[in-house]
């Protein structure tokens, strides 16, 4: 077993220095100036300590104070110390072609505690300080010295972070302030609808939304659409926040059957990793589309009569809030570990099936993929698993589908994640549905998603032989995908990695919220049609994606506007959290709005 990173601190500096014979200084980054910090960052003590250690070993110079910060457009509600935290960071893509390169890069990233953003069959994206580029290259094989490309340079990375936060309305000179700072309703950053190319005007999806907006929005959906929507709580997070969800479906009203069949249910969840905001927004987009499409779009109406859908926008509410208030690129939950300098457990490595944390991340709570000291130590992973088991054992539910949304790299992954040596039961069905979903996205939107077993998505492979290279870039056991598929017997379980392929990574611009939502909505419609056909539930089950592209994916915001005041009046205690709409002319004939909400009878 490899030594823990904490053990590195006990080694003499001279011994560590001997690891690097020569440290190249790439000219590609010399023209970049470091940022001037407007305020001292609230860095973790471990990051401060590790930074000093690296500096003492390799003699990394302190960042120069420059004027680059003035170049940024910082009129956004990002935390005030964002520049100081990320102003000197870059994102590099390393092209991997041999086992030696994969092993060298993984060990170097492990040694320097680097943030591995994403990896695929032949590349690895890593975020690191510009000053650490030299030490990293010094630890790599010679073939990797020039086999890297900058994806996001200093100013680009910092600007991309700022651009993901909502911008306040009004004056452009207004300084940015923390997203968690309360403000009057008239100063809400979620203002009048932004006109988009296709004419959509739903303001909720023009920005990423904080949890303080998402939670009341979910309550609003449940209060407006009582016939087929209800709010559910998955459990309570480590810091005491509710993990909210929406159950969407038209339950049968006939009471003739003494032993009714279990209600077939699809779970669509996001936000296991806090910084993957597009996964949270996409869950909300699909939920809203199905909720408002019932009674208006035949395929959605049939789908909600055949299945329940449970939408969980963020399984990791503590981490999600932390990305809004403190650290935009935080990945794990906020649970305290046995190393006081490092917090957080990777929720997607903490489930009980084939948990391998004792080998992969033992003794290293500072790892971005730390799996905990034992399976299900992560509170939120345990809550989700307990809730799902309780639903199947006590609430007459049968989970037949799982779509676990992540970012990025545009992949559709199916079990298993922990190993490519074991073949999942029903492999042909898994592949058939995955390929159909891939085709549905490509035909409707032109974007290509790659279909892979999750074990290949979690390890670099050679293109020619598809043999796994050693080692994996991060731990791969204990995944939610494998647990739901193997332990809960979910027949069709997938992990979807959303846009993009690395241009922005986790910092996908908010202009992509609606297009990404449309892609996954079409994927869900195909997914539901396939399930209906498989279970023989609907006469039109095989339709999958709607052929009439003219049918709206999302209901216009005006159709729910008249109902908002009543809902807000009933929930005055959360008035400050509502998405407020001002200055929008609404011309609706109440008699002409046909909701067509009805309860369905199971066939």
N, C-alpha and C positions, 0 to 999 in steps of 0.2 A: 504494500500500500504506500502511496506517495506521502511524503511528509506534509503536514498542514502548513498553510501559509504563515500561521502564527510562529511556527518553528523557524522560519527564515529570519525573524527578528533577532533570534539568539545567535545566529552565525556571525563570525567576525566579518567586518566590512572588507578586510583584505581578501578573504576567501570568496566573497561574492564578486569582488572586483575582478578576480581572475577568470570569471565566466566570460568576460568580454575582452577580446584581444584588441579589437579595433571597432570603433563606433563611427560609421559614416554619418555625414551630415548632409542630408539631401537638399539640393539647391532649390527643389520645387517649392519649399516652404519658407525660403529666406526672405521673400518679398512680402510676407505677411507680418503685420504688426499686431502685437498683443493689445488687448482691450484695457482701457482704464475702467476700473470698477467704481460705480457710483456709490456702492455701499459694500461693506465686508460681507462675503458670502457666509451663509450658515452651513458650512461644510461639516460633514461628520468628522468626529475625532479620528476615526480610523483612516479616512482619506487624507487628513492632515498628516497623520503619523506616517502613512505609507509614502506620501509625497516627500516628506523629509528624508525617509530612508533611501528612496530612489535618488534624491538629490545628493545625498552624502556618498552614495556608491559611484554614481556616474558623473558627478559634478555638473548637474543640470543648472544652468544659470537662471536667475530670477527673471520673470517676464518684465520686459521694458514697458514703461508707461507711455502710451501713445494716444493719438487722437482718433483711432479707428472707431471708437464707440460712437462718435458723432456722425459717422456715416450711416449708422443703422436707423431705420424707421421704428422707433420704440413706442409708438402710440398704441399700446395694447396693455391689457390688464395682466401682464406677467408679473411674477414676484420681482421685487426691486433689485435683488442681487443676481438676476439671471446672467447678466453680462460677466460679472465676476466669476460665476461658476463655470460658464461654458465659453467665454470669450476667446480662450486660447486653445480650444479643442478643434480637432479635425476628424473626419470619417474617411478611412482608407479602405479600398477593396483590394484584397490579395487574391491573385489567380493561382489556384492550386492544381498541380498536375502530377505530383508524385506522392508516395506515402511518406517519404522523408520530409517533404515540405509541409504536409498536413501535421505530422508529429511535431516538427519544429515550431510551427506557428501556434499549435495548441499549447505546448509547454511554455512558450514565451508569453502568451497571453495569460496563462495561469500564473506564471512567476510575477509578472508585472501587474496583476489584478486589473487587467484591461476589460473593457465593456465590449463583448462580442455581440454585435447587433443582430446579424443574421448570417446564414450560410446556406449554400446549396451544393449541388454536385461538384462544382468546380470553382467556387469563389467563397470568400469569407469577408464580411464587412466588420471593421473594428473602429470604435470611437476611442480616441486617446488624445492626450495633450500634445500639442505640437512639439514640446520640449522632450517628449518621450519617444518620438519617432526614431531618433538616432539610437538610443539604447535598445529599442525593439529590433531594429534592423541588425544590430550587432549580435543578437541572439539567434537570428534566423539563418538557414542555409544560404549559401551564396546565390543559388538560383532564385531566391525570393527577394534579393536585394533590390532588383529593379522591376519585379513582377507585381507592382501595386500601382493603383490609380486613386487620386483623391476624388471622393464623391462630393463631400461638403468641406470646403475650406473654412477658415475661422469665421469670417464675416458671414459666409453663407449659412453655416450651422447656427450661429446666434440669431441671424435674421429669420431662419426657418422656425426656430423655437418661438420667437416673438409672434410670427405670423399665425401660429396655431391658436393663440389666445384671441378672444373677441376684442375688437377695437371699440372704445367708447364713442358714442355719437357726440357730435358737437365739434368743439375746437380741436384742431390738429395739434395745437401746442400743448394740450393738456398732458401732463406727465403720466406715465403708467403707474398703476397702483396695484397692490395684491388683489388677486381675483376673489379672495375671501372677504375683502373689506366691504361691509354693507354700504349701499348707496340708495338714495331716493329713487322711487320708481321712475321719475322723469329722466334720471341719468342712466337708466338701464342700457347696457351695451346691446341688447337684443331689440333693435328698433324696427322701423317699418321694413316691409319686405324688400329684399334686394331683387331686382329684376334679373332673371337668368335667361339664357339663350332660348330655352324652350318655354318660357313664359310662366314657369312655376313661381309661386309667391309665398310658399310656406316658410315663414321666418325661423321656425324652430330648427330647420336643417341648413340654415345659411351659416351657422357657427357651430363649433363644438360647444357642448353645454356642460356646466359643472353639476355635481350631484345635487346641489341645492336647488337646481332648476329641474333636473330629471325626475327626482322623486315626486314633487307636486304635479309635474306633467303626467306621470303615471297615475296618480290619484285622479286627475282630471279625466283621463281616458276611461278609467273604471266608473266614474260618476256619470259620464255622458253616454256611455254605451253599456248600460246595465244588462242588456239581454245576452251579451256574448263576451263580456270582459269583466274580470275581477282581479283585484290586486292580491298578490300573495307575498308572504315573507319567507325567504329561504332559511333564514337564521340570523344570527347576530355576529358581527365581525369581532376581531381581537380587541379593537378599541371601542366596541359597543354600538356600532352603527348597524342599522338594519340592512340586510341584503335583499333589495326589493325585486319583485318580479310581476309579470302580468300573465294571467292564464286567459287565453283567447280561444273560444270554441262554443258551439251551440249544443248544449246538452239535450239529450232526448227527454221528452216530457211524458212519454207513456209509462205508466207504472204497472203494466200488465205482467212484465217479466219478474218472477220472484228472484232469479239469480241473473241479473243483467251482465252482459259481457264486460270485460274490463275496457275502460275508455283508452283507446290508443292515443298516445301523446308523443309529440316531438318537442325536444328541448333545444332551444336556440339561445346560446349564451356568449358573452364577450367579457373583456376586461379582466381575464385571469392575470394578465400582465398589465400593470397600471398605466404604463406609458402608451399603450396601443389604443389611442383614443378613437381611431376609425372603427375599431371593432364595437365599441360601445354605441357610437352613433349609428352604425349599420343595424345593430339589433333593434334600436328604436325606430329606424326607418321602416324596416320590414314589419315590425309590430304595428305601426301606424297605418301602413298600407293595407294589411289584412283587416285591421279593425274597421277602417273606414270603407274598405272595399266590400264588406259583407252587405248583401242585398243590392249591390250595384254592379258587381262584376261576377258573372256566373261561376267562373272557375274558383274564385275565392269563396263564394257562398257555399259551393259544394265541399270545398276543402275543410271549411270550419264546421260543416255538418258531419264530416267523417272523422275529423281529428281535433284534439286539443293541441294548442301550441303554448308552450311556456317560454316567455321571453325574460331573460335575466341580463340586463345591460352591463352590469359590472359585478362580477363575483368578488371583486377585491375593492370594496368601497374605501377602505382606509388608504390604500395605495393610490387610488384614483384621486381622492381629495388631496393627498400629499403632492401629486403632480401639478395640481392647480395652485397650491399655496406655497410650495417650497421648491420642489425639484422636478422639472418637467420630464426628465428621462428616468425617473424611478421605476423599477420593474417589479419588485417583490411586494409582499404585504408589509405591514409595519410591526410585526411581532418581535418582541425582545428575544434575543438568542443568548447563549451562554457566554458570548464574547461581547462585553458591554459596548465596544466601539462599533459593532456591526449589527444592524437590525434587518429583519425581513427574511422570509422563506419564499421560495419560488412555488407558487400554488400548483403549477402544472408539473411539478416533480415530487409532490407530497402525497399523492394518492397511494392506496395500499397495494395495488397489483404490480408485482415486479419492481417494487421500490428498491433503488440501488444507491441511496444516499450514503450508506455506510462505507461504500467503496469509492464513489465518485467525488463527493464533497465533504467527506468526514473531516471534522475539525476545522472547517473553513467557512464560517458563517459570512465572511466577506465576499464570497463568490456570488455572482449574479444568479446562478442556478442552484444555490444552496437548498438542499432537499429536506433539511431538518435533521434532528438526531434520530428520529424514528418515523415510520409511516404515519400519516395523518397528524403529525405534530402541528402543521399549519391549521389554524382555527377555521378559516374559511373553506378550505378543502374538506375538512371533517363535517362542517355544517351542510355543505352541498351534498355530500355522499349520504349523510343521515337523512336529509330531507328526501332525497330520491328513493332511498330504501323504504322510508315510511310511506311514501306515496304508493309504492308497489304493494306493500304488505297490508296497509290499512285503509287506503283510499281508492281501491279498485282501479288503479292506473297501470297501464302497460306501456312502458317507454319503447317506442319502435324506431325512433330516429334521434340522432344527436348531431347538431351542427355547432362546433366550437370555433368561434371566430377569433382570428389573430391577425397580426401584420408582422412582416410584410413578405413579399416575394411571389405572390400570385400562384399558390399551390393548393391542390385538393389532396389531402393526405388521409389514408385509411389505415386501420390497424395492421400490424402492431408497430408501436413506437419503440419498445424496449429492445427488440431484436429482429433481425431479418432471417434468423434461423428457423423460427416457428411460423407456420402458415396458418392464418386465421380461418376458422370454419366459414363457409360461405364466401370464399374469396372471389369467385366469379361474379356473384351478385354485387359485392362491394365495388368491384372494378366496373361492372356494367353501369351502375348508377352514377359512379364518379365520372365516367366518360360522358354520360348523358348530361350531367350538370355542366361539365366543361363545354360541351357543344352548345348548350343553351345560352351560356354566357357569351361565347364567341359569336354565335349567329346574331344575337340581339345587340351586342355592344362592340364587337370586334376585338375584345381583349382576350388574350390567351392565358389560361390557367393550366399549369402542369399537373398531371395526375401521377401520384407516387405513393408507395407504402410509406408510412410515417418514419420507419426506420431509415429509409434512404434520405428522407427530408431532413433527418437529424445527423447525417454523416456525409462527409465528402466522399464521392465515388469517382472512379475513372469512367470516362464516357465509353471507352471501348469495351471493357469487361463488366462494368457495373459492379465491380468488387469493392467492398467498403475499404476505405483507407483508415489507417490507425493514426491517431485516436479520433474518437468523436470530438466535436468542438464543445459539446456540453453534455451533461447527463441526459439520459433518454428514458430511464425507467420512471415508474410512478406517475405516468401521465393520466390526465382526465380521460383522454380518448380511450386508452387501453382499459381503464377501470370500468367505464360505462359499457364497453363492448364485452369484456370478459366476465366481470362480476355481476353486472346488472342485466346482461344478455340483451343489450340494445342491438338489434339486428343490423341497422344501418347507422354507423357512427363515423363521423368525419371531422377532421380539423381543416378549416378553410383559412389560408393565409391570404389576406386581401392585398389591394394595391399598396405600393407600386413595386418595382423591381430594384429599387435602390437609389433613385434620384433624390428622393426625400426621406425614404425609410419610414421611421416612426413619426415623422413630422409632415405627414401628408397634408398639403394645403386644404383649407376648408372648402374650396371650390370643388373638391373631389367627393364631398360627403354624399351629395345626391347621386352623381353617377355611380359611385360604389354601391350605394343603396339599391339603385336600379338593377345592377348586375346581380346582387345577391337575392333581390326579390324574385327575379326571373329564375334564379337557381332554386329558390324555395318552392316556387310554383311547379317547376319540373320535378323536384324532390317529392312534393306532395302528390303529384299525379302518378309518379312511379309507385309510391307506397299504396295509393288507392287501388291501382291495378294489381299490385302484389297481393293485397288482402281482399280484393274483390268487393270493395265498398261502394264504388260509384260507377254508374253507367257510362260516364264520360271521363273516366279516370285517366285514360292514356293521353289526354290533351297536353299535359305538362305545361309548357310555356304558351301563353295566349298568342294566337296567330294575329289577332287584331292589335297591332302596335298602337293604334290610336286610342285604345282604352287607357284611361289615366292610371298611373301607378299610385299616385298620392292625391288625396282629396284636397281641393283648394281650401285654404285657411278660412275663407269667408263662410264656408258651410258650417263651421263649428263656432263662428264668432258670436252668434246670438246666444249660444248656450254658456259662454264663458262667464258673463257677469253673475249668473245664478250660482255657478259652481264656485266662483271666488267668494261670493257672499257667504256660502255655507262653510267656507274654510278660511275665515278671517285670520286665524292664527298663523297661517303660512303665506299671508298676502305678499310679504316681501320677497318671496321666492318665485312668484309666478312670472312667466314670460309675458311681458306687457306689450300690447299692440296699440300704437297711436297713429293718428293721422291717416288711417286707411279708409277710403270710401267704400262702403258696403251697400250694395243694392240687391237685396234678395227678397223675393216673394216668399214669405213663410209657407204659403199654401203650395208653392211649387217645389219645396224641398221634400223629397220622398226618401225617408231613411230606409223604409222597407225592412225594419228590424222585426224578425219573427223567430220563434223557436222552432227548431226542426225536429222532425220525428225520424228516428233511425229506421232504416229499411230492414 
